[in-house]
Amino acid sequence: MITARGLVQTFHTKVGREKREVRAVDGVDLDVAEGEVVGFLGPNGAGKTTTLRMLTTLLRPDAGTATVAGYDVVKESEQVRRSIGYVSQAGGVFSSARAGEEVMDHGMLYGLSKRQVETRGHELFDQLQLDGLWERMPKNMSGGQKRRLDIAMGLIHDPTLVFLDEPTTGLDPQARANLWDHIARLRSERGATVFLTTHYLDEADALSDRIVIIDQGRIVASDTSDNLKAQVSGDLVTLEVGAAHVAVAAEKLASVAESVETSGSHVSGRVARAGRVVPGLLREIEHAGVTLESIEVHRPTLDDVFLTLTGRSLRDAESEKPGEPDAADPAATAAASEGVTA
Amino acid sequence: MSSFFHDCFIVFRRQIRMNLRNPAWVLIGILQPVLYLLLFGPLLKPIVSSFPGAADNEFTFLVPGLLVQLGMFGAFFAGFGLIAEWREGVVEAERVTPASRTALLVGRLMRDLVQLLVQALILIGLGLVMGMRGSVGGITFGVALTLLVGGACAAASNAVALTTKSEDVMAPLINMVMMPVLLLSGILLPMTLGPSWLQRISDFMPFRWIVDAVRGSFAGDFAGNSLLWGTAWALALFSAAVWWGTATFRKENA
């Protein structure tokens, strides 16, 4: 569905008087198969939106090639546009226009007839739990409703490939969970291929078959969530014991774990396949006369994966460069603030 | 080509629907020239006969100028609406459809022109009631010139809006352009009253020629040089601005 080779996008910014070239996307290769749901994960400013804008024909690549839904994004941009649905960070429904009319007008720009867009629009409103909101203005909708409306608009021409840019940014947890259901249905019910960007680890984890991680304009990993997590050596096991037993507990843990650390009454280490090892470990500890206060076992998170791959945690990467020119930034903040107020 | 007109119409209908929902703006737009007509017109009454090439009364002199002013300044603000739309992702959502990029601009210009036409007719109606004179043909031609000027300014305003993407940059920019245009176009008083150096400067102001042309056309003076120059300038500005506006909508990064 998507094949990209060596995509490059360079922005020119001025820092003081000095002109600087920023390679927002620096040689990205991507392959997405039909029916796949791919999560495009990375910190803010990593180049996610810029890559997406090149794949959706909104931005011409400075170098490299991309084929989307079988068409070249530069030479056959019109056919690409006909085949894809794109829900940007800002959405695309004007806040003081009527929801239904906006969706219909959008569909008619694809050359669909009034009757077609009306039928299809009402179907989508039903499916996305927007029934009764046809006449409402988006400014009077909740953040979750507004986002579902954006998705309805992106689906009006029944595209086989859907791009979602930060679909749940700024939503409260319930609205997020609800939207996840709807996104999951894009494939299960319409068989659509979905390519979504996010900087939430849990979102990428929950929705995607495969996760592609981008950092500083380059792809640093591409695999299933489980395989990516397997690259982090083991699960994190933390034991809490009485102060007198810390040394013994550390010794026992070290027999099965790597990089054991102690802090206060806590001893932690990475254990490969903790589920199988921990029962034996517990017996050993008990046998040594140590009283265990508590035990915690954490599967690696995508944050751990990011840390392993780049040497930085996702959070650090975000705070590092706040002003990166991700082309749609003002739109992003507008969408985010709207979500908060709604 | 038929799909081009179809796209223009969809964009136009969407825009005009939003305008009709909020007709206050059309009225606020016409308020300024109406105030000039009512409150400034009477000041011209005792002096209008001394103007070179004297118009028969103050309203025959003033209304054509106010029409051009309406065309210019009303349309200059068209871009503000576009910035609001851009910020909410509307422009991007439209650009990701197969619709013609030119249609995205032309549909919006059509809205601006319809709005301007309504305002112009209100202004002319009021002028006629107050005593303005003019032939039907002359007034029609004058309105056509006004629409060309309005289209040019609206297209330029949209282009500036998509380039700057900020009301804070646009407002002072419009102010900066508006002041010299207003002062050098002879909208309120004829430039011929001024010293020759000021007249020479105003020769370089395209809008002055257009104001003269609309005035000449209203007065039925179709033979004059100014009509030719004014029409030429109006056409040139319109073509250049539409070309510029389309180029901005086409540009990948808009």
Interface residues (C-beta under 8 A of the other chain):
Chain A: T56 T57 L58 L59 R60 E78 R81 R82 I84 Y86 S88 Q89 A90 G91 G92 V93 F94 S95 S96 A97 E101 E102 D105 H106 M108 L109 Y110 G111 M153 A327 A328 P330 A331 A334 A335
Chain B: S3 H6 D7 I10 V11 R13 R14 R17 M18 R21 A84 E85 W86 R87 E88 G89 V90 E92 A93 E94 R95 V96 T97 P98 A99 K165 E252 N253
